[in-house]
Amino acid sequence: MTVRIGVPREIKPGENRVALSPGGAEALRKAGAAVLVQEGSGAESGFPDGEYAAAGARVVPSAAMAWDADLVVKVKEPIPGEFSFLREETALFTYLHLAAFPALADALLARRVTAIAYETVSEGVGLPLLRPMSEVAGILAVQVGARGLEKACGGRGVLLSGVSGARPSRVVVIGAGTAGRNAARTACGVGAEVTLLDISAENLARAAAEIPGRIRTLLSSPGAISGAVAEADLVVSTVLVVGEKAPVLISREMLRRMKKGAVVVDISIDQGGSLETSRPTTHASPYFLDEGVVHYCVSNMPAAVPCTSTLALTSATLPYILRLCKAGIVEALRSDLALRAGLNTFRGKVTCEGVARALGKDYTPPDALL
């Protein structure tokens, strides 16, 4: 049986990515799948409809037609305007971040959707589908942080690099995972003085070995975070607990001790945020001031560079989509440990322990349902 894969256009405000590049569509067609791409889905990423058609995909005029598939692949979680498309017969493969979106979790459960979250697909201790966007977000965090430090955005009016007669800025990165290491590497690359904190000495040692430049590493603790944040010009928070809400590591009181016009970039905002003062913002209006500190809390940061992001995301997700096509959705979930770790909801049950804990819902091991 031919598996039908739908690629609807992303409608979350400011979302410019598409879940599948034309090259990805071609690979799926060669594997025997039928690919339905909604008109205009790739336009903002630089992929016109004609490239999808040339790749063998069928370009369809409506979201309803793209959602009428065995498997829908997206970038961002469905928003309320898309809830009506959710159904038991269509599996969903996308970033979900359900800990921050209980209304979506309820909709998926009520409609008995097989929902597989990119961010919880696991290979060993790695998160292969979160990694590419974490790389992008880490690099972007330094770019948007530097912009936030400009006076026009409410910032202190300092350069990250410094110049003759003016010292470099101090950048604090919380978390030495993929996003944190990329943020630290980028900040060091432009000449900033970087402090990197993590609860793992092993992660810190790895980062120190990889990153040249002005970097010091600290084991993370409330006291260490408080002291480092107070001295910082730019703070990038990248903390992640798989499937769960991000822990609040920076309190309002800590912000009050920061320099006026300093900047905080909360990459963790799509999991609820790691600052007491964080709230989601958009690419159209990314910054806000609270306690005299500039906040950047855009929940889909990689959409700022959609061409790069779409290519990187497709490269990561395509092998898993091919597995789902080859074996069928349920059989692939039965046989593939990585995909099964990604399963968040199935037949009206929460099948990811971290999500269940974050939402206060009962957890059902996926093995019991598959």
N, C-alpha and C positions, 0 to 999 in steps of 0.2 A: 504494500500500500504506500502511495506517495504521501509524505508528510508535508503539510502546508504550513509555511512559516510566514507570519505577518509582521510587517515593520511599519507601525503607525508613526505619523509625524508627532514629534514632541510638542506639547502645548503648555508645559510649565513656563511661566514668565521668564524670559531671558535664556531659555534653553535652546542652544543652537546646534547641539550634537545630533547625530542619528545613530541608531543602534548597530547599523551594518553598512560597511562601505560597499561600493560596487564590486570590488575584488572579493569581498566576503560573499556577496550574493552569487557571484560566478562559481565560487567553490561549492556552495550549497547546491546549486543547480547541477553541477557535475556529479555531485553525490546522489542525485536523484530527487531532491526536494523541490517543491514548488514554492517560489518566493513571491510574496505579494507586498509591494512597497507603495505606501500612500504617496500621492503626488506631492512634490515639494519637500519631502522628508529630508533630503540631503542637501537642499539648496544652500542653507546657511553654513554648511560644512564644506561647500565647494564642489558638491557632487550633484550635477543636474539629473533630471529624470532620464534623459537620453542615455546616460552612462549605465543606469540600472537596466534599462531595456536592452542595451547592447550586451549586458552581462547575462541576459536570459531571464531576468525578473519580469513579473507582470506589474506594471504601474497602474494602480487603482485610484479612482477619484475621491474616495471617502474613507474616513477613519473606520466606519462600520465594516467596510470590505476588508481592510487590513486586519481588523480584529477577528474577522471570521476565519479562523485558522486553528490548526492543532496546537501550535506554539507561537506565542507572540513574544518577540524580543524588543526591549525598549532600553532607554538609558535611565530615565528617572521614574520614580514611583508614579502610578496612576493618581491623578488628582480628581476631586469630586466630579468634574465634568466627564470623566472617563469611567466612573464606577458602573454606569449602565452597560458597558461593554464586557464587564467581568462575568464569566460563566464557568460552570464546572467542566465543560467540554474543551475549554481552551486553557492550556498551561501558560504561565507567565514567567519570563526570565528577564530580570532587570535588577537595578539597585532598588531596594525596598526601604531599608532603614526604619522598620516598623516600630521600633522603640520610641521614635519621635512622632509617629503618625498612627495613634490608636484608632482613629476613624477608618483608615485604610485597612488596618488589621481586621476590624469588625466587618467591613465589606467583603474582604477575602474569605473570611470564615462563613459569613452568611450565604455567600454564593458558592461555597465549597471549591474554591479555586486551588489548583496545584500551583503554588507560587514559590519559585526558586530565586533566592536573592544572590546577586553577584557577590555581595560583601561577606557572605558566610560560606561560600564555596571554599573548601579547605583541602590543600595538599600537604600532608604532614602538619607542620606548624605554620605553613605559609598560606597567604590569601591571594591566590594568583589573579583573581578578577578585580580585587581592590587595588592591587599594586600599581597598574599603569596610571589610574587616576590619582593615586596618592603621590606618585612621582610628579605629575603635572601640578597638583595642588601645592606640593612643597615648594616647587620652583616659583609658581605664581605668587605664593605667600610673600616672598621677598619683594617681588615686583610691586604688588599692591600695597605692601607695607611701606616701601620707599615712597610711593605716591602719597600715601596717607600722611607721611611726615612733612610733606610740602604744606606751606602756609595756607594755600587755597583750600585744602581739605581739613583745616583745623589743626594741623600738625605743628611740631616744634620748629620746623624750618631748618632741618639738618639733612645733610647727605649721609647715606650709609657709609660711603668710602672715606669721608673726610677729604681734606686737601692740605696743601702746605699751610701751616699755621692753625689748622683746625683738626682736632683728633677724629678718628673714625667713630661711628655710632656703635652703641652696644646692642647686640641682638641676642635675645634669649629664646631658645627653642625648647619646648617641653615635649619630650617623646623622641626616642632615637629609632623609631621604625622607619618605614620607607619614606613617608612624608617628611618626618623630622630630619632624616639624614639629607634629603634633597634640599630642604630649606637651609640647613646648616652649611651644606656645600656651596649653595648659591650665594649665601650671605658672606661666607669666607672669600668666595671668588671675587666679590666686588670690594673686598678690603675691610669689611666690618669686623669688630671684635665679637666673637660668638661664644656664648655659653650654652651647652647642650646638657639637658637633664633627662634622666631615665631611671626607672627602678631597677634596671638590669645592668650590672657591671659589664657583662658580656657584650650587650648592645653598645654600651659606651666605648668599650675597647675597640670594637669593630669600626665604629664611626671615627674614632681618633686615628685609626690606621688608614682609613679611606680618605679623610678630608685634610687637605693641606691648608695652611693659613692660621689666622689668629683664633684658635679654638681651645676652650677648656671644657672639661666634662665634670659633671657633678652627679652623684647619686641623688635621685629625687626624693624629697620629703617636704612636708608643709613648710618647715623652716627654710629649707634651701630654695624652694620656689619663691617664698615671700621675699627673701633677701635678694635674689637675682632679679625679680620683677621690679623691685624698687629702684634698681640701678639702670633699668633697660630703657632704651629709646624705642625699640620694637620687640614685641613678644609674639611668638608664633606658637600656638597650642595645637598639638596634633594627637592628643591622647585618644586611644581607642580601646574599648572593651567589646569584643565581638558580639554582635547581636543586642547589646544592652545600651542603655543611655550612657552618655559620657559622664564621668564623675566631675563635679564642680571643683576645680583646683584653684581657681583665682576668685577670691571673694571681693565684695565691694570695698571692704576695708583695705585690702591689698591695693586696689586701684587708687584709693585716696592717697596712698604713699608714693604713687608713681609720679614722674615728671609730668607737668601739664603739657599737653600736646604730644605725649608719647602715643604709640599705636599698638593695638592688640589685633591679631588676626586669628580668628577662631575656626580652624579647619574642622573642628569637631562639631560644628553647628548642625550638620545633617544628622547627628546622633543626639541632638538636644543641646549641645554646647557645653563647654568646660569653664565658662566664666559665669558668675552669678548675674552679670549684667547683659549677657549675650541675648540677642533676639535675631531671627533670620532677616537678612536684607537681600536685595536683588542687584543684578548688574546695573540696572538703571539708576539705582540709588544705594550704592554699596556701603557708605560710611555713615556713622552717627557718633555723636559725642555723649559720653556719660562719665560723670566724675572728672571731667576735664581730659579724658582719654579718648582718642579716636578709635572706634571699633569698626572692624571689617568682618562681617558675618554672612557672606554669601554662601548659600547651601549647595550651589552647583558651580563651584569655582572653575572647573575645567571647561565649562561652556564658553569661557572667554577666548579660548583657543580651539574652536571646534574641529578644525581640520586635523590638527595634531592629535586631539583627544579621540576623535572617531577612529582614526587609523590605529592608534594604540589600543583602544578598547576592542575593536574587531579582531586584532591580532590575538588578544587574550581570550576572548569569548568563543571564537570560531571553533576551536577543537572540542569544546563542550557542546556547542550546538550540533556539531557533526555527530557526536556520541548520542545525543538525544534523538537525532534523526535516524541513525543507523539501527539502534536497538528499540526505539519507541520510548515514550516518556516514562511510563511506569517501570518498564524493564531496565532502562538506563538508571533510574533511581534505585532499583533493587541491587544492581550489580556494581555501581560506581560509587565508592565511598565519598569522593570529593563532591559529586553532585548531591548525594544524600545529605551531606553536611549543609548544603545550600538550601535545602527544602525548609521553608518557613511555615507554610500552611498546606494542609492536604485533607480533603474530605471533611472540612469543617473543624479541623483540629490544629492547634499550634504545635509544630514539630521541630522547633528550634528552642532549646532550653533557655538560651539567653533572652530571646524575645519573650517567651512566656514569663520569665522572671521580671523583666522590665515592665510588662503590661499587667502583671498580676493575674495571669490566666493559667489554666491547667496546661501542663506539658504532656504531650503524648509522643513517645519515641517513634520515629518514622518506621522503624523495623516492624512495629506492632501493626502498622496499617498497610505496609507494602507486601 
